[in-house]
Amino acid sequence: MVRTFLKRTLLVTAVLAALPSASFAQSLDLSIDRDGPRLEYRDGDRRYDERRRGCSERQAIRVARYFGMRDPAIQSVTRRSVVVDGIGSRGEFTALRLANREGCPRIG
């Protein structure tokens, strides 16, 4: 009985070792958001996910206030940038360009 178990274990190990190694870039994601549960099959890098997290309007206004802007307002939102305009620290009208990605880094 022990020999049969060992033989089967060795056979399974040999078969698994002989299989070609698979790429683990694909994954299955389960997420729950306001629309309910969602099951997604993702092939490749997460950067190209359709629901990527960008710079929200609330985050952009918070960053603009951090840089000393008074009364900030969103001027435009594109795929790559968010432009916030308002009154600068010296009282002049100014615009701040932020990258439309997580963390809202300043680009101009």
Secondary structure by P-SEA (a helix, b strand, c coil): caaaaaaaaaaaaaaaaacccccccbbbbbbbccccbbbbbbccccccccccccccaaaaaaaaaaacccccccccccccbbbbbccccccccbbbbbbccccccccc
